[in-house]
């Protein structure tokens, strides 16, 4: 078997195969015997049909099967021998296969592009200066207070105000007739949350416990088709009114939140966490700008199939996140049809970033050793409070996820290498945004 390789561009290869006649004949005989043994024809016993009859009746089938088997048996070998890793199924072009004659065919295959990165050392970057923001700490404490808050009855009877939590029964009417799905019993609602039909919560303000009232609203045009834009009335009965009891920021609160002995300890922990998150955000922004600059300085062609796969992955991930919130692509103005149009440019740049980082790793001899993977597994085990042996066994069983972990470590190492060889100037957030 002779195989020649031609580069059509930086990522498309054409492999031309020439198979000798004896190889064709051997496959031809094998297929012929298989078809003859299975064929059934009136007047002949199974497996005893004359050869010339099989030739006449199954000639096209035999040739198609021989061609398919020859390509299947040799294409992968040719790719492997020339160390070509395809990113899409090969496209086959061939002559007709004829017994007693050599067989030639060719395949076109998209591969990982052969990229030589020229501009990656001495990059000039700006990094946002870290600034401690005490307000962010207070926001985190307020959030903890909200989570620890409990509902309690009113100290004294008063009209309902914004922020109150009410338990209500309601029935909705269209043209004086109750409509399906428009009624509820013991429904809890926070006034001012804007979680109900516009105008509904506002008209409860001023009511009192045990009071019944009829209100008028108009369903939004974006509501369900059978209700969109229609005027309706709701009969509401207030059964209970409660307010949120916000705990004080003291030692007792600290002990209930996370087992801290004093509020001072909780404050130190929250402050350290907020600072770490801010530094992580700043580093993430620096990494993003580095990779964007890398793409701008090193134009390259990439296979369309890699962009499409990335888009497919992004669309699936977004659908899953939206589904968790009981939402759909259509709810945010997207669809399967126009998703690619909106995100193609971003996906293309992300694929280029990945390929450039891997090309730099190859050029600089950067790789991932087992000790680095083991350290990552140990970190994951500690973060998730799991047994290290179980985590290691999981990745040993799930090779695709282990490969993903290896790729992430490699890319992090390349980014660290690039940052070590870059000129970085710290600037204010305002200057960076300009």
N, C-alpha and C positions, 0 to 999 in steps of 0.2 A: 504494500500500500504506500503510495506517494502522496504527501500532503504539502501544499505550499500555502503561505500566509501573506496576505496583502492588507496593508492599513489604508482604509478608505478615508478616515479622519482620525482624530485623537481618541475616539472611543468605538469606532466601527471597524471590525475585522472581516475580511473575506477569506475563507479557507476553501481551497480547491482540492478535491480528493480524486485520485485515480486508483481504482481497484482492479487487480489482475483478473484475467478471464477464468483461471482455475478457482478463484474465490467466488466469482459469480456462479460458475457451474455447480460448485459444492452447495451453495445456498439454494440454487434452482432445484437441484435434486432433492434437497431436504423438504422444500415446500411442496414439490410435486408429490412426494410420497405421503405427506400429511393429507393433502387434498384427496389423493386417490383412495387412501384408507378410509376416509370419512364419507366419500361421495356415494350417493344412491341413485341408480338408474334402472328403469324397468328392463327386465330381461337379463340382468347381470347380478351376480352375488356381490355383496359388499366386499370391497377390496380387490375384486377380480375384473374391474372394468378395464378394457384394453387401453394401453398408453396413448395411442393415437386419438382415441375418443376423449380422454381427459384433456389432451392438448387442444382439441377443437372446442370443447365445451367450456373449459376454464382458463383459456390462454390469458385473457386480460386479468383475471383474478390472480393467477400465478405471478405474472409480471409485477402487479401492484404489491403483492406480498413480499416478493423478493426484493424489490426496491426499498420498501419500508424496512425490512430486516437488515439489509446492508447498511442503510443510513444509520439505523439505530445502533448497530454493532460497531460502527467505525467513527461516527461523529464525536462522541464523548471521548474516545481514545485520542483523536486528533486534537481536541481542545485541551485535554489533560497533558499530552506530550509537549504542547507548545505553551503550557502554563497560562491558558486563557480562561478567565473566570467570567462567564456570561451573566449579564443582569437581566436578560430577557430570553425567551425561547428563540433558537436559531430559525432563520428563514431559509428554506431549502429550494434550490434550483437544480434540476437534473435532466440528463438525457434519458431516452428510453433504455431500459435494461434489456439486453439480448444475450441469450445463452451462447457461450463460446466466444464472447467478445468482452474486452475490458469495459468497465462501467465508470463513468465520470459524473461527479456532481459537485456543487459548491454550496456553502452556507454563509449567510451574513449574520453576524451576531454583534450585539452591543455589549461592550465590556466596561469595566471601570476605566475612566479616561486616564491616559498616561500623562499626568500633569507634572511639569517642572516649575516649582514655585521660585520666583526670582527675587521678589521684594517681600521679605518677612523679618529681616533683622534691622534694628535701628528705627522701628516704627515710632512715630511721634504721637503721643496720646495725652488726653486730658482726663484727669480723675477728679471726681467731686470730693471736696474737703468734707471730712467728718465734723459734724456740728451736733453737740449734745442738745436735745430738745426736751426740756422738762415737761412741756405740754403733752408730749407723746406718752410720758410716764403717767401723767394724770389721766389721760384718756384710757390707758390700760387699766388703771385702778378703778375708774368709773365703770368700765366694762365688767370687771370682776364684781363690783357692787351690784350691777344689774343682774348678773348671773346668780348672785346670792340672795337677791331680793325675793320676798314672799308677798302674796296677796293677803290683805287683812280687811275686815269689814270697816266701814266708816265709823269714826269715833262718835259722830253725831249726824243725824239725818240732814241732808242738804241736796240741792239740785245737782244733777250729773254735770261734770265738767270734762274738758279735754284731758286725756290721760287716764281717766277712770276705766276700770274693767267692769263690764256689765254682763249679766246673764239674762238673755232675752228669749222669748218665744215670738215668732213672727210668721205671718202668712201674706204672700204676695198675690195681687189681683191684677188681671188684665181685663178691662171693660167689665169690672165687677165680678169676674169669675176667677177663682183660684187657679193658678197655672202649675204644671208639673215642675217639681224641683224648687218651688218658690217658698217652701215652708220649712221651719226648723223648730225644735224644742230644746231648751237649755243650751242655746248657742252663746259661747263666750266671745266677747268682742272688746278690743281696746279702742276707746273713742279717740279719734285722731290718727289711727294707724293707717287710714286710707286703704284698708284691705277689703272694703265692701264697695257697693255701687256708689259713684259720686253723689253726694247729697244725703246719703242714708245716715251716716254717723253724725253729721252736723245737726240733723233734726232730732237726735236723741238728747243732745245737750240741753239742759234745763229741765228734763223729765226727772221724776222721782221714782224710788222703788215702789212697786205694786201699781204703777200707773200704766194705763193703756192709751195708745195714741195712734192715729192713722196719718201716714205721711205719703207724699207724692214724689216720685223720682222719674228720671228718664234714663233708660239703659243706653250705654255708649254705642256708637256705630260699630265699634270693633268687638262687641259682645257676640255671643252665639247667635246664629242667623235667625232663629225663631223669636229672639227678643231684641235684637239690635235696633236701636233708635226708637223703641216703643215706650210710651208713657205707662207707668204702673203705679199702684198704690200698695203700701205695706201696712198691715195692722201689727203694731209692736206692743208687747207687754214686758215691762222691766220687772224681773223677778229678784235681782240681787245687784248690789253695787259694791265694788271693792276697790281699794287703792294699793299701789305697790309700796311695800315697806322696805326702804333702802337701808341696809346695815351701815353702821358707822365704821370709819376706817380706824380700827383700834386693835388691840392685841387679841380680843375674842374673835374678831373677823379674820385676822391672820391665821388663827388656829383652825378655823373651819375651812379656809380656802385651800391650804396645802400643807397643813401640819407644821407651820412655823410657830415658834414660841411667842414672838413679838411682831408688832407691825413693822418695826425697824428692819427685821430680817426679811419680811415680805417686800418692803420697799427696795431693799438692796437687790433682791432677786429680780423684781420687775425691772429695775433700772438696768441691771446687767443684761437682761433679756432684750430690752428695747435697744440698747446700744449694739448688741450683737446682731440683731436683725437689721439695724441701719447700716452697719458695716458690711453685712452680707449683701444688702441692696446695692450699696456703692460698688462693691467688687463685681457684682453681677452686671451692673451698667458698664463698667470698664471692660469686662470680657466681651460684652455685646459690641461695644464700639471697636474693640480690637478686631473682632471677626468681620465686622462690616468694612473696616478699612482694608483688611486682607483681601476681601472680595473685590473692592474697588481697584486695588493696586495690581491684582493678578487676574485679568480676564481669562475665562476658560469656557470651553464648550462642555456640556454635560448631556447624557442620554435623557431623552424625554421620559422614558419609562421610570427613571429614578424620581423625577419630579412628580409624575402621576402617582407613584406609590406613596410618596410623602403626603400628597394631597388626600389620598384615600385614607391614610392613617389619621391625618388631622380631622377629616370629616367624621370619621368613626368616633374619635375621642370627643369631639365637640357634641355629637349626638348623645353620647353617654353622659356627659356632664349636664346637658340640658334635660335629659330624661330624669336625672336625679332630682331636678328642680321642677319636674312635671311641665317641661317646656319642649318646644320643637324648633327646628331650623326656621320654619315658616314664621314662628312667633317673633323672631328677631330679624325678619326681612330677608332670609336666605332660603335656598332650596338646593336639592341635589344637583339641579341643572346649572345654577349660577354660582355655586360654592367655588368651583375651580377658577372662575373668572375673577372672583374677589381675592383669592389667596394665592394665585399662581406665582406672582412676582415674589411674594414672601417665601413661598416654598422653594422656588428656584434658588434664591439667595441662601437659604438654610442648607440645601443640598450642596451648593458650592462651598459653603463654610466647612462642612464636614469633610468633603473631598480634599480641600486645601490643607486642613489640619492633618489628615492622614498622609498626604504627600510630603508635608514637612517632617512628619515622624519618620518616614522612610528615608528622606534625604539626610536627616540628622542622626539616624540610628536610634531613635527613641522607641522603646518597647515597654511592655508590661511583664513583670516577673511574678511568679506564683506568690512570693511573699507579700506583694502589694495587694493581690486579690485576697489573700488570707487576712490581711489587716482590715480590708474593707468589710469582709464577712464578720470579723470580730466587732467592728464599729456598729454594723447593722444589728448584731445580736444584742449589744449593749443598749442601743437606742430603743429596740423593740422588746427589751427584757425577755429575750429568748435564749435557749441553749445554743451555744456556738456549734456544737456537733449537728444539731438539727438544721441550722441555717446552712452550714456547709453541705450537708446531704441534700438539701433542697436544690441548691445551685448545681450540684453534681448531677442531679436527675433532670433538671430543666436547663439544658445546654444553651438554649436560645437566650434565656435571661442571663446566664453566666457570660455569654458572649457580649450581651448588651452592657453588662457591668465592666467587662474588660475594655470595651470601646470607650465607655465614659471615663475610665481611669486614664486611658491613653490620651484622650482629648484634653483632659485636665492637665496632664503632664506637658503636652505641647503648648498649651496656653501659658503655663508657668514659664516655660522656656522662652516664649516670645516676650512675655512681660519682663523677664530678667534681661533681655537684650533690647528693650525699648527705652525711649526717653519719655518719662511720664511727669507731667506738671499738674500739681493740684490747684484747682480753681474753685470758686464758690458755685453753689448750685445755680444761682441766677446767671452767672457768666456761662456755665456749661449749657444751659437751656437756650441761650442766645445763639 
